[in-house]
Amino acid sequence: MTKKAKTYLLIAFALVLISLPLPFWTVIMTAPTYPERNLSMRVYSSYYEGDIAEWDVVGNLVGVKVPPPIPEGIFTVIPAALVLIAALTLLSIFKPKFLKLTMFMPWLLLLFLTAFTQYSLYVFGHDLDPNRPLRYVEPFTPPVIGIVKVGTLTTYHLPHIGSLLLISAGVLLVFAYKNKGNNINHAASKEKA
């Protein structure tokens, strides 16, 4: 394996590990009931945090459950998947045969997270309480990334630093695969030069 490929793998390994304690997704809401500040919620690999109590107040008006129902196991699966990606990345330095598999792992995890989040948001916006105060609010589907307006509320759904680091690691793994070379051919080409 070339030195360049090993460098890409080491950086990708570090990025995946650094992403573990950082937020992966954020939602920011502007609401007339909170004119002095925006409400926010951040989702990490193993938990979520933010202005949950305030979101719940607004959610009760609209008829949504805040936080949305998320299976508890998901916050165990995601960190485990990240650790597995980091371990495979490190292993690929010493066993290049694992690099092809490793290269796909961040993209598969991101695809799973996007699909799971979009499904959760669909359920969130379509399971409205029939006794909600704002009955004029129709069922809605917030996007994973984008802006949605519900009455006077505007929410912004954005990837956060953890997702960006995982995407960067995925790109570096692709670069590592393209630059992995073959140690015998690499050594022979140096001798000819």
N, CA and C atoms as an extended XYZ file, in Angstrom:
579
Properties=species:S:1:pos:R:3:atomname:S:1:resname:S:1:resid:I:1 pbc="F F F"
N         0.847       -1.187        0.000 N   MET     1
C         0.000        0.000        0.000 CA  MET     1
C         0.888        1.244        0.000 C   MET     1
N         0.504        2.245       -0.760 N   THR     2
C         1.315        3.458       -0.874 CA  THR     2
C         1.246        4.279        0.412 C   THR     2
N         2.245        5.125        0.579 N   LYS     3
C         2.295        6.005        1.745 CA  LYS     3
C         1.108        6.970        1.729 C   LYS     3
N         0.745        7.434        0.535 N   LYS     4
C        -0.381        8.356        0.401 CA  LYS     4
C        -1.679        7.699        0.871 C   LYS     4
N        -1.894        6.446        0.467 N   ALA     5
C        -3.101        5.719        0.870 CA  ALA     5
C        -3.131        5.525        2.384 C   ALA     5
N        -1.982        5.188        2.967 N   LYS     6
C        -1.911        5.018        4.426 CA  LYS     6
C        -2.225        6.324        5.143 C   LYS     6
N        -1.751        7.429        4.599 N   THR     7
C        -2.034        8.741        5.205 CA  THR     7
C        -3.527        9.036        5.152 C   THR     7
N        -4.147        8.773        4.012 N   TYR     8
C        -5.603        8.963        3.894 CA  TYR     8
C        -6.341        8.110        4.931 C   TYR     8
N        -5.902        6.875        5.096 N   LEU     9
C        -6.558        5.969        6.038 CA  LEU     9
C        -6.398        6.449        7.481 C   LEU     9
N        -5.216        6.913        7.823 N   LEU    10
C        -4.999        7.418        9.189 CA  LEU    10
C        -5.863        8.644        9.478 C   LEU    10
N        -5.965        9.545        8.504 N   ILE    11
C        -6.800       10.738        8.692 CA  ILE    11
C        -8.270       10.336        8.783 C   ILE    11
N        -8.701        9.402        7.927 N   ALA    12
C       -10.094        8.931        7.965 CA  ALA    12
C       -10.393        8.279        9.311 C   ALA    12
N        -9.474        7.475        9.807 N   PHE    13
C        -9.613        6.838       11.122 CA  PHE    13
C        -9.818        7.901       12.204 C   PHE    13
N        -8.973        8.928       12.184 N   ALA    14
C        -9.078       10.000       13.187 CA  ALA    14
C       -10.412       10.740       13.074 C   ALA    14
N       -10.845       11.018       11.845 N   LEU    15
C       -12.108       11.752       11.655 CA  LEU    15
C       -13.308       10.974       12.186 C   LEU    15
N       -13.310        9.667       11.959 N   VAL    16
C       -14.423        8.851       12.459 CA  VAL    16
C       -14.440        8.872       13.985 C   VAL    16
N       -13.278        8.718       14.600 N   LEU    17
C       -13.218        8.743       16.068 CA  LEU    17
C       -13.612       10.112       16.621 C   LEU    17
N       -13.153       11.171       15.972 N   ILE    18
C       -13.487       12.525       16.429 CA  ILE    18
C       -14.986       12.774       16.320 C   ILE    18
N       -15.639       12.152       15.331 N   SER    19
C       -17.076       12.378       15.140 CA  SER    19
C       -17.928       11.774       16.254 C   SER    19
N       -17.417       10.760       16.940 N   LEU    20
C       -18.204       10.046       17.948 CA  LEU    20
C       -18.889       10.951       18.981 C   LEU    20
N       -18.176       11.900       19.620 N   PRO    21
C       -18.849       12.714       20.639 CA  PRO    21
C       -19.510       13.983       20.092 C   PRO    21
N       -19.512       14.163       18.785 N   LEU    22
C       -20.020       15.412       18.204 CA  LEU    22
C       -21.436       15.223       17.649 C   LEU    22
N       -22.193       16.326       17.519 N   PRO    23
C       -23.548       16.212       16.959 CA  PRO    23
C       -23.504       15.880       15.464 C   PRO    23
N       -24.489       15.075       15.031 N   PHE    24
C       -24.588       14.667       13.630 CA  PHE    24
C       -25.672       15.431       12.878 C   PHE    24
N       -26.661       15.931       13.608 N   TRP    25
C       -27.800       16.575       12.958 CA  TRP    25
C       -28.374       17.599       13.917 C   TRP    25
N       -28.908       18.676       13.379 N   THR    26
C       -29.505       19.695       14.237 CA  THR    26
C       -30.790       20.216       13.617 C   THR    26
N       -31.689       20.617       14.489 N   VAL    27
C       -32.933       21.255       14.067 CA  VAL    27
C       -33.033       22.571       14.833 C   VAL    27
N       -33.279       23.641       14.104 N   ILE    28
C       -33.428       24.979       14.705 CA  ILE    28
C       -34.825       25.468       14.356 C   ILE    28
N       -35.524       25.983       15.357 N   MET    29
C       -36.887       26.458       15.126 CA  MET    29
C       -37.028       27.917       15.539 C   MET    29
N       -37.686       28.681       14.674 N   THR    30
C       -38.095       30.034       15.034 CA  THR    30
C       -39.592       29.971       15.302 C   THR    30
N       -40.004       30.565       16.418 N   ALA    31
C       -41.413       30.534       16.815 CA  ALA    31
C       -41.785       31.858       17.475 C   ALA    31
N       -42.974       32.383       17.190 N   PRO    32
C       -43.399       33.652       17.797 CA  PRO    32
C       -43.443       33.589       19.325 C   PRO    32
N       -43.678       32.388       19.873 N   THR    33
C       -43.722       32.257       21.330 CA  THR    33
C       -42.340       32.380       21.974 C   THR    33
N       -41.279       32.315       21.168 N   TYR    34
C       -39.911       32.481       21.666 CA  TYR    34
C       -39.193       33.531       20.815 C   TYR    34
N       -39.636       34.794       20.908 N   PRO    35
C       -39.058       35.825       20.033 CA  PRO    35
C       -37.608       36.173       20.366 C   PRO    35
N       -37.189       35.914       21.601 N   GLU    36
C       -35.847       36.323       22.022 CA  GLU    36
C       -34.740       35.386       21.551 C   GLU    36
N       -35.126       34.153       21.159 N   ARG    37
C       -34.094       33.203       20.705 CA  ARG    37
C       -34.734       32.089       19.893 C   ARG    37
N       -33.892       31.390       19.133 N   ASN    38
C       -34.349       30.219       18.385 CA  ASN    38
C       -34.203       28.982       19.267 C   ASN    38
N       -35.089       28.033       19.087 N   LEU    39
C       -34.973       26.763       19.798 CA  LEU    39
C       -34.140       25.812       18.953 C   LEU    39
N       -33.357       24.990       19.607 N   SER    40
C       -32.549       24.046       18.840 CA  SER    40
C       -32.518       22.688       19.519 C   SER    40
N       -32.264       21.685       18.707 N   MET    41
C       -32.071       20.321       19.183 CA  MET    41
C       -30.954       19.720       18.348 C   MET    41
N       -30.032       19.049       19.028 N   ARG    42
C       -28.913       18.401       18.351 CA  ARG    42
C       -28.974       16.902       18.612 C   ARG    42
N       -28.714       16.119       17.559 N   VAL    43
C       -28.723       14.660       17.679 CA  VAL    43
C       -27.290       14.158       17.525 C   VAL    43
N       -26.844       13.440       18.548 N   TYR    44
C       -25.505       12.851       18.573 CA  TYR    44
C       -25.619       11.370       18.213 C   TYR    44
N       -24.507       10.679       18.177 N   SER    45
C       -24.568        9.254       17.851 CA  SER    45
C       -25.241        8.446       18.960 C   SER    45
N       -25.188        8.930       20.207 N   SER    46
C       -25.720        8.136       21.311 CA  SER    46
C       -26.799        8.841       22.144 C   SER    46
N       -27.176       10.059       21.790 N   TYR    47
C       -28.215       10.772       22.532 CA  TYR    47
C       -28.603       12.028       21.774 C   TYR    47
N       -29.592       12.749       22.293 N   TYR    48
C       -29.962       14.054       21.741 CA  TYR    48
C       -30.108       15.025       22.902 C   TYR    48
N       -29.971       16.306       22.591 N   GLU    49
C       -30.095       17.333       23.627 CA  GLU    49
C       -30.554       18.635       22.989 C   GLU    49
N       -30.931       19.558       23.822 N   GLY    50
C       -31.346       20.864       23.341 CA  GLY    50
C       -32.513       21.392       24.150 C   GLY    50
N       -33.279       22.241       23.533 N   ASP    51
C       -34.416       22.887       24.194 CA  ASP    51
C       -35.643       21.967       24.159 C   ASP    51
N       -35.503       20.772       24.720 N   ILE    52
C       -36.545       19.738       24.618 CA  ILE    52
C       -37.854       20.199       25.268 C   ILE    52
N       -37.785       20.788       26.459 N   ALA    53
C       -39.009       21.208       27.156 CA  ALA    53
C       -39.768       22.252       26.339 C   ALA    53
N       -39.039       23.203       25.753 N   GLU    54
C       -39.675       24.238       24.939 CA  GLU    54
C       -40.249       23.650       23.645 C   GLU    54
N       -39.507       22.713       23.030 N   TRP    55
C       -40.003       22.036       21.836 CA  TRP    55
C       -41.302       21.287       22.159 C   TRP    55
N       -41.359       20.704       23.361 N   ASP    56
C       -42.545       19.955       23.762 CA  ASP    56
C       -43.759       20.873       23.882 C   ASP    56
N       -43.544       22.082       24.413 N   VAL    57
C       -44.643       23.052       24.532 CA  VAL    57
C       -45.198       23.385       23.147 C   VAL    57
N       -44.316       23.712       22.224 N   VAL    58
C       -44.736       24.048       20.860 CA  VAL    58
C       -45.331       22.809       20.182 C   VAL    58
N       -44.711       21.650       20.407 N   GLY    59
C       -45.198       20.407       19.816 CA  GLY    59
C       -46.622       20.083       20.250 C   GLY    59
N       -46.948       20.347       21.515 N   ASN    60
C       -48.303       20.093       22.001 CA  ASN    60
C       -49.325       20.949       21.262 C   ASN    60
N       -48.959       22.166       20.902 N   LEU    61
C       -49.874       23.031       20.155 CA  LEU    61
C       -50.154       22.464       18.768 C   LEU    61
N       -49.096       21.979       18.131 N   VAL    62
C       -49.197       21.456       16.764 CA  VAL    62
C       -49.745       20.025       16.761 C   VAL    62
N       -49.530       19.314       17.884 N   GLY    63
C       -50.026       17.943       17.997 CA  GLY    63
C       -48.996       16.872       17.722 C   GLY    63
N       -47.705       17.234       17.801 N   VAL    64
C       -46.644       16.252       17.578 CA  VAL    64
C       -46.006       15.859       18.900 C   VAL    64
N       -45.384       14.687       18.911 N   LYS    65
C       -44.690       14.200       20.102 CA  LYS    65
C       -43.235       14.665       20.047 C   LYS    65
N       -42.812       15.356       21.094 N   VAL    66
C       -41.422       15.807       21.176 CA  VAL    66
C       -40.835       15.244       22.466 C   VAL    66
N       -39.722       14.533       22.375 N   PRO    67
C       -39.026       14.141       21.150 CA  PRO    67
C       -39.812       13.061       20.415 C   PRO    67
N       -39.544       12.919       19.115 N   PRO    68
C       -40.242       11.869       18.368 CA  PRO    68
C       -39.861       10.493       18.909 C   PRO    68
N       -40.730        9.517       18.729 N   PRO    69
C       -40.395        8.175       19.230 CA  PRO    69
C       -39.204        7.591       18.481 C   PRO    69
N       -38.118        7.383       19.207 N   ILE    70
C       -36.893        6.824       18.617 CA  ILE    70
C       -36.579        5.534       19.379 C   ILE    70
N       -36.426        4.414       18.684 N   PRO    71
C       -36.076        3.172       19.397 CA  PRO    71
C       -34.779        3.354       20.184 C   PRO    71
N       -34.778        2.913       21.428 N   GLU    72
C       -33.599        3.096       22.288 CA  GLU    72
C       -32.349        2.446       21.693 C   GLU    72
N       -32.522        1.316       21.031 N   GLY    73
C       -31.374        0.600       20.480 CA  GLY    73
C       -30.597        1.380       19.438 C   GLY    73
N       -31.238        2.353       18.814 N   ILE    74
C       -30.562        3.108       17.748 CA  ILE    74
C       -29.343        3.850       18.292 C   ILE    74
N       -29.424        4.301       19.559 N   PHE    75
C       -28.313        5.032       20.150 CA  PHE    75
C       -27.209        4.115       20.663 C   PHE    75
N       -27.381        2.823       20.484 N   THR    76
C       -26.317        1.851       20.730 CA  THR    76
C       -25.709        1.422       19.404 C   THR    76
N       -26.572        1.263       18.394 N   VAL    77
C       -26.144        0.791       17.078 CA  VAL    77
C       -25.220        1.808       16.395 C   VAL    77
N       -25.572        3.083       16.453 N   ILE    78
C       -24.792        4.094       15.723 CA  ILE    78
C       -23.360        4.207       16.252 C   ILE    78
N       -23.147        4.362       17.587 N   PRO    79
C       -21.748        4.406       18.042 CA  PRO    79
C       -20.990        3.116       17.724 C   PRO    79
N       -21.676        1.968       17.826 N   ALA    80
C       -21.015        0.697       17.509 CA  ALA    80
C       -20.600        0.671       16.037 C   ALA    80
N       -21.465        1.175       15.153 N   ALA    81
C       -21.135        1.223       13.723 CA  ALA    81
C       -19.945        2.148       13.474 C   ALA    81
N       -19.893        3.272       14.167 N   LEU    82
C       -18.769        4.195       14.003 CA  LEU    82
C       -17.459        3.566       14.477 C   LEU    82
N       -17.506        2.864       15.612 N   VAL    83
C       -16.300        2.189       16.115 CA  VAL    83
C       -15.867        1.099       15.137 C   VAL    83
N       -16.833        0.376       14.562 N   LEU    84
C       -16.516       -0.658       13.570 CA  LEU    84
C       -15.850       -0.044       12.336 C   LEU    84
N       -16.376        1.084       11.868 N   ILE    85
C       -15.773        1.761       10.703 CA  ILE    85
C       -14.343        2.188       11.032 C   ILE    85
N       -14.141        2.741       12.227 N   ALA    86
C       -12.790        3.174       12.630 CA  ALA    86
C       -11.851        1.970       12.696 C   ALA    86
N       -12.322        0.858       13.286 N   ALA    87
C       -11.484       -0.339       13.407 CA  ALA    87
C       -11.133       -0.909       12.030 C   ALA    87
N       -12.113       -0.973       11.125 N   LEU    88
C       -11.846       -1.477        9.774 CA  LEU    88
C       -10.894       -0.559        9.011 C   LEU    88
N       -11.018        0.740        9.252 N   THR    89
C       -10.112        1.697        8.595 CA  THR    89
C        -8.681        1.453        9.040 C   THR    89
N        -8.480        1.284       10.342 N   LEU    90
C        -7.149        1.017       10.875 CA  LEU    90
C        -6.625       -0.342       10.385 C   LEU    90
N        -7.500       -1.334       10.387 N   LEU    91
C        -7.117       -2.668        9.916 CA  LEU    91
C        -6.709       -2.643        8.443 C   LEU    91
N        -7.354       -1.789        7.660 N   SER    92
C        -7.059       -1.702        6.219 CA  SER    92
C        -5.636       -1.237        5.943 C   SER    92
N        -5.030       -0.534        6.883 N   ILE    93
C        -3.634       -0.110        6.711 CA  ILE    93
C        -2.726       -1.343        6.664 C   ILE    93
N        -3.036       -2.318        7.538 N   PHE    94
C        -2.196       -3.509        7.648 CA  PHE    94
C        -2.691       -4.658        6.773 C   PHE    94
N        -3.981       -4.663        6.490 N   LYS    95
C        -4.585       -5.703        5.647 CA  LYS    95
C        -5.388       -5.005        4.547 C   LYS    95
N        -4.730       -4.588        3.465 N   PRO    96
C        -5.410       -3.829        2.405 CA  PRO    96
C        -6.616       -4.512        1.786 C   PRO    96
N        -6.735       -5.839        1.955 N   LYS    97
C        -7.881       -6.540        1.381 CA  LYS    97
C        -9.203       -6.065        2.011 C   LYS    97
N        -9.146       -5.453        3.212 N   PHE    98
C       -10.347       -4.952        3.869 CA  PHE    98
C       -10.758       -3.567        3.374 C   PHE    98
N        -9.892       -2.933        2.604 N   LEU    99
C       -10.150       -1.547        2.194 CA  LEU    99
C       -11.396       -1.411        1.322 C   LEU    99
N       -11.616       -2.367        0.432 N   LYS   100
C       -12.785       -2.272       -0.452 CA  LYS   100
C       -14.076       -2.266        0.369 C   LYS   100
N       -14.176       -3.152        1.356 N   LEU   101
C       -15.339       -3.190        2.250 CA  LEU   101
C       -15.425       -1.909        3.069 C   LEU   101
N       -14.308       -1.512        3.646 N   THR   102
C       -14.263       -0.335        4.519 CA  THR   102
C       -14.704        0.921        3.788 C   THR   102
N       -14.334        1.024        2.512 N   MET   103
C       -14.651        2.216        1.720 CA  MET   103
C       -16.166        2.469        1.655 C   MET   103
N       -16.969        1.410        1.676 N   PHE   104
C       -18.421        1.565        1.576 CA  PHE   104
C       -19.100        1.834        2.914 C   PHE   104
N       -18.450        1.520        4.010 N   MET   105
C       -19.096        1.564        5.326 CA  MET   105
C       -19.638        2.947        5.727 C   MET   105
N       -18.862        4.031        5.597 N   PRO   106
C       -19.422        5.333        5.994 CA  PRO   106
C       -20.650        5.705        5.166 C   PRO   106
N       -20.613        5.362        3.875 N   TRP   107
C       -21.731        5.712        2.987 CA  TRP   107
C       -22.971        4.903        3.339 C   TRP   107
N       -22.779        3.632        3.685 N   LEU   108
C       -23.916        2.804        4.095 CA  LEU   108
C       -24.521        3.316        5.399 C   LEU   108
N       -23.656        3.711        6.340 N   LEU   109
C       -24.162        4.255        7.608 CA  LEU   109
C       -24.909        5.561        7.369 C   LEU   109
N       -24.361        6.435        6.545 N   LEU   110
C       -25.034        7.709        6.245 CA  LEU   110
C       -26.364        7.469        5.524 C   LEU   110
N       -26.387        6.503        4.619 N   LEU   111
C       -27.633        6.169        3.920 CA  LEU   111
C       -28.681        5.650        4.909 C   LEU   111
N       -28.257        4.762        5.805 N   PHE   112
C       -29.162        4.242        6.829 CA  PHE   112
C       -29.680        5.368        7.715 C   PHE   112
N       -28.784        6.236        8.187 N   LEU   113
C       -29.194        7.339        9.073 CA  LEU   113
C       -30.170        8.277        8.375 C   LEU   113
N       -29.909        8.572        7.109 N   THR   114
C       -30.798        9.456        6.354 CA  THR   114
C       -32.173        8.824        6.183 C   THR   114
N       -32.206        7.554        5.781 N   ALA   115
C       -33.488        6.863        5.577 CA  ALA   115
C       -34.252        6.723        6.892 C   ALA   115
N       -33.545        6.346        7.955 N   PHE   116
C       -34.187        6.183        9.262 CA  PHE   116
C       -34.737        7.514        9.766 C   PHE   116
N       -33.948        8.573        9.620 N   THR   117
C       -34.387        9.893       10.076 CA  THR   117
C       -35.572       10.374        9.263 C   THR   117
N       -35.542       10.177        7.945 N   GLN   118
C       -36.664       10.620        7.120 CA  GLN   118
C       -37.939        9.864        7.473 C   GLN   118
N       -37.824        8.569        7.712 N   TYR   119
C       -38.995        7.792        8.133 CA  TYR   119
C       -39.524        8.303        9.481 C   TYR   119
N       -38.615        8.536       10.433 N   SER   120
C       -39.014        9.049       11.750 CA  SER   120
C       -39.704       10.408       11.627 C   SER   120
N       -39.202       11.259       10.727 N   LEU   121
C       -39.818       12.572       10.534 CA  LEU   121
C       -41.194       12.447        9.884 C   LEU   121
N       -41.352       11.478        9.008 N   TYR   122
C       -42.661       11.242        8.398 CA  TYR   122
C       -43.672       10.853        9.485 C   TYR   122
N       -43.292        9.889       10.330 N   VAL   123
C       -44.173        9.455       11.422 CA  VAL   123
C       -44.453       10.632       12.354 C   VAL   123
N       -43.417       11.396       12.673 N   PHE   124
C       -43.522       12.564       13.547 CA  PHE   124
C       -44.585       13.542       13.033 C   PHE   124
N       -44.565       13.842       11.750 N   GLY   125
C       -45.474       14.832       11.179 CA  GLY   125
C       -46.835       14.308       10.772 C   GLY   125
N       -47.006       12.980       10.791 N   HIS   126
C       -48.293       12.405       10.391 CA  HIS   126
C       -49.076       11.780       11.544 C   HIS   126
N       -48.445       11.664       12.698 N   ASP   127
C       -49.126       11.104       13.866 CA  ASP   127
C       -49.576       12.250       14.783 C   ASP   127
N       -50.408       13.140       14.233 N   LEU   128
C       -50.846       14.316       14.975 CA  LEU   128
C       -51.947       13.962       15.963 C   LEU   128
N       -51.864       14.560       17.152 N   ASP   129
C       -52.897       14.381       18.169 CA  ASP   129
C       -54.206       14.985       17.665 C   ASP   129
N       -55.295       14.211       17.608 N   PRO   130
C       -56.567       14.757       17.099 CA  PRO   130
C       -57.142       15.861       17.986 C   PRO   130
N       -56.688       15.945       19.239 N   ASN   131
C       -57.179       16.974       20.166 CA  ASN   131
C       -56.220       18.161       20.281 C   ASN   131
N       -55.367       18.335       19.299 N   ARG   132
C       -54.382       19.422       19.352 CA  ARG   132
C       -55.083       20.776       19.282 C   ARG   132
N       -54.514       21.775       19.946 N   PRO   133
C       -55.115       23.114       19.891 CA  PRO   133
C       -55.143       23.709       18.484 C   PRO   133
N       -54.071       23.517       17.713 N   LEU   134
C       -54.007       24.082       16.362 CA  LEU   134
C       -54.477       23.027       15.356 C   LEU   134
N       -55.784       22.810       15.307 N   ARG   135
C       -56.336       21.734       14.470 CA  ARG   135
C       -56.233       22.037       12.978 C   ARG   135
N       -55.966       23.272       12.639 N   TYR   136
C       -55.838       23.601       11.213 CA  TYR   136
C       -54.531       23.061       10.630 C   TYR   136
N       -53.586       22.676       11.501 N   VAL   137
C       -52.309       22.143       11.008 CA  VAL   137
C       -52.557       20.758       10.412 C   VAL   137
N       -52.229       20.632        9.136 N   GLU   138
C       -52.380       19.371        8.406 CA  GLU   138
C       -51.140       18.505        8.623 C   GLU   138
N       -51.260       17.188        8.435 N   PRO   139
C       -50.066       16.339        8.505 CA  PRO   139
C       -48.976       16.852        7.543 C   PRO   139
N       -47.736       16.711        7.963 N   PHE   140
C       -46.612       17.244        7.193 CA  PHE   140
C       -45.421       16.310        7.338 C   PHE   140
N       -44.465       16.447        6.422 N   THR   141
C       -43.239       15.642        6.476 CA  THR   141
C       -42.035       16.575        6.439 C   THR   141
N       -41.384       16.787        7.590 N   PRO   142
C       -40.164       17.597        7.574 CA  PRO   142
C       -39.057       16.866        6.801 C   PRO   142
N       -38.215       17.589        6.088 N   PRO   143
C       -37.106       16.937        5.378 CA  PRO   143
C       -35.922       16.702        6.322 C   PRO   143
N       -35.079       15.753        5.991 N   VAL   144
C       -33.861       15.533        6.776 CA  VAL   144
C       -32.981       16.776        6.675 C   VAL   144
N       -32.876       17.315        5.467 N   ILE   145
C       -32.120       18.551        5.257 CA  ILE   145
C       -33.047       19.511        4.515 C   ILE   145
N       -33.273       20.663        5.102 N   GLY   146
C       -34.139       21.636        4.455 CA  GLY   146
C       -34.914       22.462        5.463 C   GLY   146
N       -35.886       23.171        4.957 N   ILE   147
C       -36.684       24.099        5.756 CA  ILE   147
C       -38.142       23.703        5.629 C   ILE   147
N       -38.868       23.759        6.731 N   VAL   148
C       -40.299       23.494        6.688 CA  VAL   148
C       -41.022       24.552        7.519 C   VAL   148
N       -42.156       25.023        6.978 N   LYS   149
C       -43.001       25.979        7.693 CA  LYS   149
C       -44.298       25.288        8.059 C   LYS   149
N       -44.665       25.398        9.325 N   VAL   150
C       -45.941       24.887        9.815 CA  VAL   150
C       -46.592       26.046       10.569 C   VAL   150
N       -47.581       26.652        9.941 N   GLY   151
C       -48.192       27.845       10.536 CA  GLY   151
C       -47.163       28.957       10.646 C   GLY   151
N       -46.965       29.443       11.864 N   THR   152
C       -45.996       30.523       12.095 CA  THR   152
C       -44.632       29.994       12.524 C   THR   152
N       -44.473       28.671       12.532 N   LEU   153
C       -43.213       28.054       12.934 CA  LEU   153
C       -42.371       27.739       11.706 C   LEU   153
N       -41.092       27.984       11.806 N   THR   154
C       -40.160       27.612       10.740 CA  THR   154
C       -39.060       26.776       11.366 C   THR   154
N       -38.810       25.598       10.786 N   THR   155
C       -37.718       24.765       11.287 CA  THR   155
C       -36.691       24.542       10.184 C   THR   155
N       -35.448       24.528       10.605 N   TYR   156
C       -34.309       24.318        9.711 CA  TYR   156
C       -33.652       23.002       10.124 C   TYR   156
N       -33.575       22.067        9.207 N   HIS   157
C       -32.971       20.760        9.464 CA  HIS   157
C       -31.635       20.706        8.738 C   HIS   157
N       -30.564       20.510        9.501 N   LEU   158
C       -29.224       20.625        8.925 CA  LEU   158
C       -28.289       19.525        9.428 C   LEU   158
N       -27.382       19.062        8.568 N   PRO   159
C       -26.341       18.161        9.074 CA  PRO   159
C       -25.421       18.961        9.991 C   PRO   159
N       -24.808       18.274       10.936 N   HIS   160
C       -23.903       18.944       11.866 CA  HIS   160
C       -22.491       18.387       11.671 C   HIS   160
N       -21.568       18.817       12.488 N   ILE   161
C       -20.145       18.527       12.317 CA  ILE   161
C       -19.834       17.018       12.272 C   ILE   161
N       -20.537       16.216       13.073 N   GLY   162
C       -20.290       14.768       13.056 CA  GLY   162
C       -20.535       14.159       11.691 C   GLY   162
N       -21.652       14.552       11.056 N   SER   163
C       -21.963       14.057        9.703 CA  SER   163
C       -20.917       14.519        8.702 C   SER   163
N       -20.506       15.766        8.825 N   LEU   164
C       -19.509       16.299        7.886 CA  LEU   164
C       -18.172       15.578        8.028 C   LEU   164
N       -17.803       15.250        9.269 N   LEU   165
C       -16.566       14.491        9.476 CA  LEU   165
C       -16.673       13.081        8.898 C   LEU   165
N       -17.844       12.447        9.064 N   LEU   166
C       -18.035       11.100        8.515 CA  LEU   166
C       -18.015       11.124        6.982 C   LEU   166
N       -18.608       12.151        6.391 N   ILE   167
C       -18.547       12.304        4.920 CA  ILE   167
C       -17.101       12.487        4.476 C   ILE   167
N       -16.360       13.328        5.205 N   SER   168
C       -14.939       13.556        4.867 CA  SER   168
C       -14.147       12.258        4.974 C   SER   168
N       -14.422       11.467        6.021 N   ALA   169
C       -13.736       10.176        6.170 CA  ALA   169
C       -14.088        9.261        4.995 C   ALA   169
N       -15.352        9.274        4.574 N   GLY   170
C       -15.765        8.454        3.432 CA  GLY   170
C       -15.034        8.841        2.156 C   GLY   170
N       -14.884       10.139        1.939 N   VAL   171
C       -14.154       10.625        0.758 CA  VAL   171
C       -12.694       10.179        0.824 C   VAL   171
N       -12.080       10.286        2.009 N   LEU   172
C       -10.682        9.874        2.156 CA  LEU   172
C       -10.512        8.363        1.941 C   LEU   172
N       -11.501        7.587        2.354 N   LEU   173
C       -11.427        6.142        2.117 CA  LEU   173
C       -11.482        5.825        0.622 C   LEU   173
N       -12.279        6.563       -0.114 N   VAL   174
C       -12.318        6.388       -1.574 CA  VAL   174
C       -10.960        6.758       -2.175 C   VAL   174
N       -10.383        7.883       -1.726 N   PHE   175
C        -9.056        8.286       -2.201 CA  PHE   175
C        -8.013        7.217       -1.865 C   PHE   175
N        -8.094        6.671       -0.646 N   ALA   176
C        -7.137        5.636       -0.239 CA  ALA   176
C        -7.249        4.421       -1.151 C   ALA   176
N        -8.488        4.042       -1.475 N   TYR   177
C        -8.690        2.880       -2.355 CA  TYR   177
C        -8.119        3.143       -3.744 C   TYR   177
N        -8.330        4.342       -4.247 N   LYS   178
C        -7.828        4.682       -5.592 CA  LYS   178
C        -6.309        4.796       -5.619 C   LYS   178
N        -5.701        5.091       -4.467 N   ASN   179
C        -4.255        5.285       -4.396 CA  ASN   179
C        -3.531        4.140       -3.702 C   ASN   179
N        -4.224        3.023       -3.463 N   LYS   180
C        -3.612        1.952       -2.671 CA  LYS   180
C        -2.416        1.334       -3.374 C   LYS   180
N        -2.487        1.282       -4.702 N   GLY   181
C        -1.367        0.736       -5.468 CA  GLY   181
C        -1.080       -0.702       -5.096 C   GLY   181
N         0.083       -1.132       -5.466 N   ASN   182
C         0.544       -2.483       -5.165 CA  ASN   182
C         1.990       -2.335       -4.745 C   ASN   182
N         2.331       -2.806       -3.566 N   ASN   183
C         3.679       -2.606       -3.030 CA  ASN   183
C         4.772       -3.087       -3.979 C   ASN   183
N         4.552       -4.218       -4.669 N   ILE   184
C         5.586       -4.754       -5.574 CA  ILE   184
C         5.742       -3.819       -6.773 C   ILE   184
N         4.615       -3.422       -7.398 N   ASN   185
C         4.684       -2.522       -8.550 CA  ASN   185
C         5.224       -1.158       -8.158 C   ASN   185
N         4.846       -0.697       -6.965 N   HIS   186
C         5.291        0.615       -6.489 CA  HIS   186
C         6.809        0.616       -6.290 C   HIS   186
N         7.340       -0.472       -5.686 N   ALA   187
C         8.788       -0.561       -5.446 CA  ALA   187
C         9.538       -0.669       -6.779 C   ALA   187
N         8.963       -1.461       -7.709 N   ALA   188
C         9.628       -1.644       -9.017 CA  ALA   188
C         9.678       -0.331       -9.791 C   ALA   188
N         8.610        0.450       -9.724 N   SER   189
C         8.606        1.719      -10.469 CA  SER   189
C         9.613        2.700       -9.866 C   SER   189
N         9.857        2.613       -8.556 N   LYS   190
C        10.855        3.505       -7.926 CA  LYS   190
C        12.265        3.119       -8.381 C   LYS   190
N        12.513        1.801       -8.509 N   GLU   191
C        13.834        1.335       -8.930 CA  GLU   191
C        14.142        1.776      -10.360 C   GLU   191
N        13.136        1.739      -11.252 N   LYS   192
C        13.342        2.147      -12.647 CA  LYS   192
C        13.657        3.627      -12.767 C   LYS   192
N        13.073        4.429      -11.845 N   ALA   193
C        13.283        5.865      -11.886 CA  ALA   193
C        14.680        6.141      -11.400 C   ALA   193
